[in-house]
Amino acid sequence: MPNNTAATTAQFIVEDVILKYGVPRKLITDQGSHFKNELMGSITRLCGCKHVFATTYHPQTNGQVERFNATFYPQLAELHDENVNDWDAYLTACVVAYNTGVHATTGYSPFQLMFARQPVLPFDAPKAVIVLTKPNDYWTQINRLMNSYKRSVKYNINYQQQLTKRRYDKGRANPIYHPGDLVFIKQHGKRPKFGELYSGPYKVIQQQHPLAYLVEDEESSIQEQVHVSRIQPVDQK
């Protein structure tokens, strides 16, 4: 994408996602202005796609994307020349390496899960050719493989998620807040080195879901949704 304007982003969603792979049931994005606008809202409404916005300053909401970034960025950083700023010259190669590599979470490569076969890469040894006796045998075999992959991947992902959850939850319990409670919110982004870590107080309006609350600034009356990990009770500050 040449830029991340609302128009360019909407065009990418339509041409490179919807028209190639169909309409997703759910679209999860951050709260950037190129996603949160009238044009994107019209597209998702017309297509019947639910648009979910990740909680601000809590990348775990969009965990799969953040996990991809954590793997992808270091690879790109190793290859490009900082003095020339030629990172885009290595972008395609890094994407191919990511898509053809086996992922620890799923146990398969993204390429294999998409096409139900291993990729043939340059310098690979010749692979065995499968001979099918009937033309429709190919679909039968692919369907069987894809169903097998889905079962295996579902199990592997669930297993890894449980491990991650146990590590995250170890010795930690999320507090419960109620409407009217006064809280401070942990600040993110640029701030003075010795500046306040928390801002507020804010008033809790309602619990959006188990890990996010809608809060209102006591002075400006501006409301925002924040993750529970950023909230600190006033009496504990």
C-alpha positions as CSV (number, residue, x, y, z in Angstrom):
1,M,0.0,0.0,0.0
2,P,1.4,3.4,-1.0
3,N,-0.1,5.1,2.1
4,N,-2.7,4.4,4.8
5,T,-5.4,6.9,4.0
6,A,-9.0,5.9,4.5
7,A,-9.5,5.6,0.7
8,T,-6.4,3.4,0.1
9,T,-7.2,1.2,3.1
10,A,-10.8,0.7,2.0
11,Q,-9.6,-0.1,-1.5
12,F,-7.2,-2.7,-0.2
13,I,-9.9,-4.3,2.0
14,V,-12.3,-4.6,-1.0
15,E,-9.9,-5.6,-3.7
16,D,-7.3,-7.7,-1.8
17,V,-9.5,-9.3,0.8
18,I,-13.2,-9.4,0.0
19,L,-12.9,-9.9,-3.8
20,K,-10.2,-12.5,-3.4
21,Y,-11.2,-14.5,-0.3
22,G,-14.8,-13.5,0.3
23,V,-16.4,-11.4,3.1
24,P,-15.0,-12.1,6.5
25,R,-17.4,-12.6,9.4
26,K,-15.4,-10.3,11.6
27,L,-12.8,-7.6,10.8
28,I,-10.5,-6.8,13.8
29,T,-8.4,-3.6,13.5
30,D,-6.9,-0.9,15.7
31,Q,-8.6,2.4,16.2
32,G,-6.6,4.3,13.5
33,S,-8.4,7.0,11.5
34,H,-7.9,5.0,8.3
35,F,-10.0,2.2,9.8
36,K,-12.4,4.2,12.0
37,N,-14.2,6.3,9.4
38,E,-17.5,6.6,7.5
39,L,-16.2,4.9,4.4
40,M,-15.0,1.8,6.2
41,G,-18.3,1.8,8.2
42,S,-20.3,1.8,5.0
43,I,-18.3,-1.1,3.5
44,T,-18.6,-3.3,6.5
45,R,-22.3,-2.6,6.8
46,L,-23.0,-3.3,3.1
47,C,-21.0,-6.5,3.2
48,G,-22.5,-7.7,6.5
49,C,-19.1,-7.8,8.2
50,K,-18.8,-7.0,11.9
51,H,-16.0,-4.5,12.5
52,V,-14.3,-4.9,15.9
53,F,-11.8,-2.3,17.2
54,A,-8.9,-3.3,19.4
55,T,-8.6,-1.7,22.8
56,T,-6.3,1.3,22.7
57,Y,-2.7,0.6,23.9
58,H,-3.5,-3.1,24.5
59,P,-2.1,-5.0,21.4
60,Q,-3.1,-8.4,22.9
61,T,-6.6,-7.6,21.7
62,N,-5.3,-8.2,18.2
63,G,-2.9,-10.9,19.3
64,Q,-2.4,-12.7,16.0
65,V,-1.3,-9.5,14.1
66,E,1.0,-8.5,17.0
67,R,2.6,-11.9,17.1
68,F,3.2,-11.7,13.3
69,N,4.8,-8.3,13.8
70,A,7.0,-9.6,16.5
71,T,8.4,-12.3,14.2
72,F,8.3,-10.3,10.9
73,Y,9.9,-7.0,11.9
74,P,13.2,-8.4,13.3
75,Q,13.7,-10.4,10.0
76,L,13.2,-7.3,8.0
77,A,15.5,-5.3,10.2
78,E,18.3,-7.8,9.8
79,L,18.2,-7.5,6.0
80,H,17.6,-3.9,5.1
81,D,20.3,-1.2,5.1
82,E,19.4,1.6,7.6
83,N,21.5,4.1,5.7
84,V,19.7,3.4,2.4
85,N,16.2,2.7,3.8
86,D,15.6,-0.1,1.3
87,W,13.4,-2.3,3.5
88,D,10.7,-2.6,0.8
89,A,13.2,-4.4,-1.4
90,Y,13.2,-7.3,1.1
91,L,9.6,-7.3,2.0
92,T,8.4,-10.0,-0.4
93,A,11.2,-12.4,0.5
94,C,10.4,-12.0,4.2
95,V,6.7,-12.6,3.6
96,V,7.5,-15.8,1.6
97,A,9.8,-17.0,4.4
98,Y,7.0,-16.4,7.0
99,N,4.3,-18.1,4.9
100,T,6.4,-21.2,4.1
101,G,7.8,-21.7,7.5
102,V,6.1,-24.1,10.0
103,H,4.6,-22.1,12.9
104,A,4.9,-23.4,16.4
105,T,1.3,-22.5,17.3
106,T,-0.4,-24.4,14.5
107,G,2.2,-27.0,13.6
108,Y,1.8,-26.1,9.9
109,S,3.0,-23.4,7.5
110,P,0.4,-20.8,6.4
111,F,1.0,-21.9,2.8
112,Q,0.1,-25.5,3.6
113,L,-3.1,-24.5,5.4
114,M,-4.1,-22.3,2.4
115,F,-3.3,-24.7,-0.4
116,A,-3.3,-28.1,1.3
117,R,0.2,-28.9,0.0
118,Q,3.8,-28.0,0.7
119,P,5.3,-25.3,-1.5
120,V,7.9,-26.0,-4.1
121,L,10.7,-23.6,-3.5
122,P,13.9,-22.9,-5.5
123,F,16.6,-25.5,-5.0
124,D,14.1,-28.0,-3.5
125,A,14.5,-31.6,-4.4
126,P,11.9,-33.0,-6.8
127,K,8.8,-34.1,-4.9
128,A,6.8,-37.2,-5.6
129,V,4.0,-36.8,-8.0
130,I,0.5,-38.0,-6.9
131,V,-1.4,-39.8,-9.7
132,L,-5.2,-39.6,-9.4
133,T,-7.3,-42.2,-11.2
134,K,-10.4,-40.0,-11.5
135,P,-10.6,-36.2,-12.1
136,N,-12.8,-35.7,-9.0
137,D,-10.4,-37.6,-6.8
138,Y,-8.4,-34.4,-6.4
139,W,-11.3,-32.6,-4.7
140,T,-11.9,-35.6,-2.4
141,Q,-8.2,-35.7,-1.4
142,I,-8.0,-32.0,-0.8
143,N,-11.2,-32.0,1.2
144,R,-10.0,-34.8,3.4
145,L,-6.6,-33.1,3.9
146,M,-8.2,-29.7,4.8
147,N,-10.6,-31.3,7.3
148,S,-7.6,-33.1,8.9
149,Y,-5.6,-29.8,9.0
150,K,-8.5,-27.9,10.6
151,R,-8.9,-30.5,13.4
152,S,-5.2,-30.6,14.1
153,V,-4.7,-26.8,14.0
154,K,-7.7,-26.2,16.2
155,Y,-6.2,-28.6,18.8
156,N,-2.7,-27.1,18.5
157,I,-3.9,-23.5,18.8
158,N,-6.2,-24.3,21.8
159,Y,-3.3,-26.1,23.5
160,Q,-0.9,-23.1,22.9
161,Q,-3.5,-20.6,24.1
162,Q,-4.1,-22.5,27.3
163,L,-0.3,-22.5,28.0
164,T,-0.1,-18.8,27.3
165,K,-3.2,-18.1,29.5
166,R,-1.7,-20.1,32.4
167,R,1.5,-18.1,32.2
168,Y,-0.3,-14.8,32.0
169,D,-2.8,-15.6,34.8
170,K,-0.2,-17.0,37.1
171,G,-0.5,-15.1,40.4
172,R,-2.7,-12.4,38.8
173,A,-6.5,-11.7,39.1
174,N,-8.3,-9.0,37.2
175,P,-10.2,-6.7,39.6
176,I,-13.9,-5.9,39.0
177,Y,-15.0,-2.3,38.7
178,H,-18.5,-1.0,39.0
179,P,-20.3,2.1,37.4
180,G,-19.4,5.2,39.4
181,D,-16.1,3.9,40.6
182,L,-13.2,6.5,40.4
183,V,-10.0,5.2,38.8
184,F,-6.8,6.4,37.2
185,I,-5.7,5.4,33.7
186,K,-2.1,4.5,32.9
187,Q,-0.7,6.8,30.2
188,H,1.0,5.6,27.0
189,G,2.9,7.3,24.3
190,K,5.2,10.3,24.7
191,R,5.3,11.9,28.1
192,P,8.0,13.7,30.2
193,K,10.6,11.4,31.7
194,F,9.5,12.3,35.2
195,G,5.9,13.0,34.3
196,E,2.9,11.4,35.8
197,L,2.4,7.7,34.9
198,Y,-1.4,7.9,35.5
199,S,-4.0,10.4,34.5
200,G,-7.4,11.1,35.9
201,P,-9.5,10.6,37.8
202,Y,-12.0,8.9,35.5
203,K,-15.4,7.6,36.4
204,V,-16.3,4.0,35.3
205,I,-19.4,4.1,33.1
206,Q,-19.9,0.4,32.4
207,Q,-18.1,-2.8,31.7
208,Q,-17.9,-3.4,28.0
209,H,-16.7,-7.0,28.3
210,P,-14.7,-8.9,31.0
211,L,-11.4,-7.2,30.2
212,A,-12.5,-3.7,29.1
213,Y,-14.4,-0.8,30.6
214,L,-15.9,2.4,29.3
215,V,-14.6,5.3,31.4
216,E,-15.3,9.1,31.4
217,D,-12.8,11.9,32.2
218,E,-14.1,13.8,35.2
219,E,-13.0,17.2,33.8
220,S,-13.7,16.9,30.0
221,S,-16.5,14.3,30.1
222,I,-14.7,12.5,27.2
223,Q,-15.3,8.8,27.2
224,E,-13.0,6.0,26.1
225,Q,-12.7,2.2,26.3
226,V,-9.7,1.0,28.2
227,H,-8.3,-2.4,29.0
228,V,-8.4,-3.5,32.7
229,S,-4.6,-3.7,32.8
230,R,-4.4,0.1,32.5
231,I,-6.9,0.8,35.3
232,Q,-5.8,1.7,38.8
233,P,-8.3,2.3,41.6
234,V,-8.1,5.8,43.1
235,D,-7.7,4.5,46.7
236,Q,-4.6,2.4,45.6
237,K,-2.9,5.1,43.6
